[in-house]
Amino acid sequence: MTQPFDHSGKHVFVSGGTSGINLGVAQAYAQAGARVTVLSRKIDKVEAAVATLKALGPDAQGFAGDVRDVGRLETVFAEAAATFGEIDVLISGAAGNFPAPALGISPNGFKSVVDIDLLGTFHVVKSAFPHLKKPGGVITNISAPQAYIPMDFQMHVCAAKAGVDMITRVGALEWGELGLRVNSVVPGPIEDTEGMERLAPTAEAKEAARQSVPLGRYGTKSDIANACMFLSSPYATYISGVVLPVDGGWSLGGVAAMSAGMKKMMMGR
């Protein structure tokens, strides 16, 4: 596939970049000529992702680390920058999710999602900050429609992702004078992802989700990657503080259909 953007020589760091949407983003940047660093909790997934990335572009590295561990993150970002230089683009995408009714979420379960999604985003951004290119650096947080659309069985995710988008907006306000831009990308229903397997686990639910998208199809990982690459390209140098849905129009009304399907699934248990 021909890449529409050239990121040759840029250092792109993708948190959570060893699977799903985030790996797709990392692969796209590697194909576009970037030096790519990925971070994930499990070393075997890191090694597999780095091997995949090196097949696309020679400059790839990875680190094992948990976004809840600030000390580890500080070490990782320092080592990554020492090898590939200042970070031009930071993609923060680590996330956790599971469907559960509000009264059925344990305090620990709620805290776990907040710790990974919200605190994890803050930890990643803050730990990376000393190593971001200034001016010219770009931070893109991978958010979710639950940030601004209430969904059944997603109270914990709604709360966490709403906070992620506020990190985006406040970061854009505070760091704009340094020449840093901060945005959120909000994927809609994306095919072949763990998130969709959790939210639409049956063939019936998957088809209902597809039909709920005004464009009539699932999104692809490339759709999200292209949005990220646009936001970090010379075409987007005046875009900051934006929460960008990449969802085929799904957030205009399709959420209700998916929410109804999830309710049917949960009540059938």
C-alpha positions in Angstrom: 0.0 0.0 0.0 1.3 3.4 -0.9 1.5 5.7 2.0 0.0 9.2 1.6 2.4 10.8 4.1 6.2 10.9 4.4 7.5 10.6 7.9 11.1 9.8 7.0 13.5 10.2 9.8 10.9 11.1 12.4 10.9 9.3 15.8 7.4 8.0 16.5 6.7 6.4 19.8 3.5 4.2 20.1 2.4 3.3 23.6 0.4 0.0 23.4 1.8 -0.4 19.9 2.1 -4.2 19.8 -1.4 -5.2 18.9 -4.7 -4.1 17.4 -5.2 -0.5 16.3 -2.0 0.7 17.8 0.2 -1.9 16.0 -1.6 -0.8 12.8 -0.6 2.8 13.5 3.0 1.7 14.2 3.2 -0.3 11.0 1.9 2.7 9.0 4.5 5.0 10.4 7.2 2.4 9.7 6.1 2.1 6.1 6.2 5.9 5.9 9.9 6.0 6.8 9.7 6.7 10.6 11.9 5.3 13.3 9.4 3.6 15.5 9.4 2.7 19.2 6.7 0.6 20.7 5.8 -0.1 24.3 3.7 -2.9 25.8 3.5 -4.9 29.0 4.6 -8.3 27.6 8.1 -8.8 26.2 7.0 -11.5 23.8 4.5 -9.2 22.2 7.1 -6.4 22.1 9.6 -8.7 20.3 7.0 -9.9 17.8 5.9 -6.4 17.0 9.5 -5.2 16.5 10.2 -8.0 14.1 7.1 -7.1 12.1 8.1 -3.4 12.1 11.6 -4.1 11.0 10.3 -5.9 8.0 8.6 -2.7 7.0 11.4 -0.2 7.9 14.8 -0.9 9.5 14.6 1.4 12.4 12.3 -0.1 15.1 12.8 -0.9 18.7 10.5 -1.9 21.6 10.4 -1.9 25.4 8.4 -3.8 27.9 6.6 -1.6 30.5 3.3 -0.9 32.2 1.7 2.5 31.7 0.9 2.4 35.4 4.6 2.3 36.3 5.9 5.9 36.1 9.5 4.9 37.1 9.6 2.4 34.3 8.2 4.8 31.8 10.7 7.5 32.6 13.5 5.0 31.9 12.0 3.7 28.7 11.5 7.2 27.2 15.1 8.2 28.1 16.5 5.1 26.5 14.2 5.4 23.4 15.4 9.0 22.9 19.0 8.1 23.4 18.7 5.6 20.5 16.4 7.3 18.0 16.6 11.0 19.1 13.9 13.4 20.2 10.4 12.1 19.9 8.5 13.8 17.0 5.2 12.0 17.4 3.8 10.4 20.6 0.8 8.1 20.1 -0.7 7.1 23.5 -3.0 4.2 22.9 -2.9 1.8 25.9 -6.4 0.9 27.0 -8.5 -1.6 28.9 -12.2 -2.5 28.6 -14.8 -5.1 29.6 -18.6 -4.8 29.4 -20.4 -4.8 32.7 -23.5 -3.1 34.2 -22.7 -0.1 36.4 -23.7 -1.9 39.6 -21.8 -5.0 38.6 -18.4 -3.3 38.3 -16.2 -4.0 41.3 -14.3 -1.1 42.7 -11.1 -2.8 41.6 -12.5 -3.3 38.1 -13.4 0.3 37.8 -10.1 1.4 39.1 -8.2 -0.9 36.7 -9.8 0.8 33.7 -9.2 4.3 35.0 -5.6 3.4 35.9 -4.8 2.1 32.4 -6.8 4.5 30.3 -6.7 7.7 32.2 -3.8 7.6 34.5 -1.8 5.6 31.9 -2.3 8.4 29.4 -1.2 11.0 31.8 1.8 9.0 32.8 2.8 8.4 29.2 2.4 12.0 28.2 4.2 13.4 31.3 7.1 10.9 31.1 7.6 11.5 27.4 7.4 15.3 27.7 11.1 16.0 28.4 12.0 14.0 25.2 9.4 15.5 22.9 10.6 17.8 20.1 9.8 21.4 20.9 8.6 23.1 18.8 7.1 20.7 16.3 6.2 17.7 18.5 2.8 16.1 18.2 0.9 14.1 20.8 -2.1 12.0 19.6 -4.2 10.2 22.2 -6.3 7.3 21.0 -9.6 7.9 22.7 -13.0 6.2 22.3 -16.6 7.4 21.6 -17.5 6.5 25.2 -15.7 9.7 26.1 -18.6 11.8 24.9 -21.5 9.3 24.3 -22.9 7.3 27.2 -23.1 3.6 26.6 -24.8 0.8 28.5 -22.3 -1.4 30.4 -19.5 1.1 29.9 -19.6 3.5 32.8 -16.0 2.8 33.8 -14.7 3.4 30.2 -16.9 6.4 29.7 -15.5 8.0 32.8 -11.9 7.2 31.9 -12.0 8.2 28.2 -13.7 11.5 29.0 -10.7 12.2 31.2 -8.4 11.3 28.3 -10.0 13.9 26.1 -9.6 16.5 28.7 -5.9 15.7 29.0 -5.8 16.3 25.2 -7.6 19.7 25.5 -5.7 21.0 28.5 -2.4 19.8 27.1 -3.2 21.7 23.9 -3.9 24.8 26.0 -0.8 24.7 28.2 1.8 23.4 25.7 0.8 25.3 22.6 3.3 28.1 23.4 6.1 25.5 23.2 5.0 24.5 19.7 3.5 21.2 20.8 0.2 20.1 19.3 -2.1 17.6 21.2 -5.2 15.9 19.6 -7.4 12.8 20.2 -8.4 10.3 17.5 -11.6 8.5 18.3 -12.0 5.2 16.4 -15.5 3.9 15.7 -16.2 0.2 15.0 -12.9 -1.2 13.7 -12.7 -4.6 12.2 -10.4 -7.4 13.6 -9.8 -5.7 17.0 -10.0 -7.0 20.5 -12.3 -4.1 21.4 -14.9 -5.1 18.8 -14.7 -8.8 19.9 -15.6 -7.7 23.4 -18.4 -5.3 22.4 -19.8 -7.4 19.5 -18.8 -11.0 20.2 -21.5 -12.8 18.0 -22.1 -12.8 14.3 -25.4 -11.2 14.9 -23.9 -8.4 17.0 -21.1 -7.8 14.4 -23.7 -7.4 11.6 -25.8 -5.1 13.7 -22.7 -3.0 14.4 -21.9 -2.8 10.7 -25.4 -1.7 9.8 -25.3 1.0 12.5 -22.5 2.8 10.6 -23.8 5.4 8.1 -21.1 4.5 5.6 -22.2 0.8 5.9 -18.9 -0.7 6.8 -16.4 -1.4 9.6 -13.4 0.9 9.8 -9.9 -0.5 9.2 -6.7 0.0 11.2 -5.4 1.9 8.2 -8.3 4.4 8.6 -7.0 5.2 12.1 -3.4 5.2 11.1 -4.0 7.6 8.3 -5.8 10.0 10.6 -2.9 9.9 13.0 -0.4 10.5 10.2 -2.4 13.4 8.9 -2.5 15.0 12.4 1.4 14.7 12.6 1.9 15.9 9.0 2.7 19.4 7.6 -1.0 19.6 6.5 -2.2 19.8 10.1 0.2 22.3 11.7 -2.7 24.5 12.9 -4.8 21.7 14.3 -4.6 21.3 18.1 -7.0 20.4 20.9 -9.2 18.5 18.5 -11.2 15.3 19.3 -11.5 13.7 15.9 -14.0 10.9 15.4 -12.9 8.4 12.7 -16.0 6.3 12.6 -17.9 6.6 9.3 -20.5 8.8 11.0 -21.3 6.1 13.6 -21.3 8.6 16.5 -24.2 10.5 14.9 -26.6 7.8 15.9 -25.3 4.3 15.5 -24.2 4.0 19.1 -27.8 3.3 20.2 -28.0 0.2 18.0 -24.8 -1.2 19.4 -25.8 -0.3 22.9 -29.1 -2.2 22.4 -27.2 -5.2 21.1 -24.9 -5.2 24.0 -27.9 -5.0 26.4 -29.5 -8.0 24.7 -26.2 -9.9 25.0 -25.7 -9.0 28.7 -29.3 -9.7 29.7 -29.1 -13.1 27.9 -26.3 -14.3 30.1 
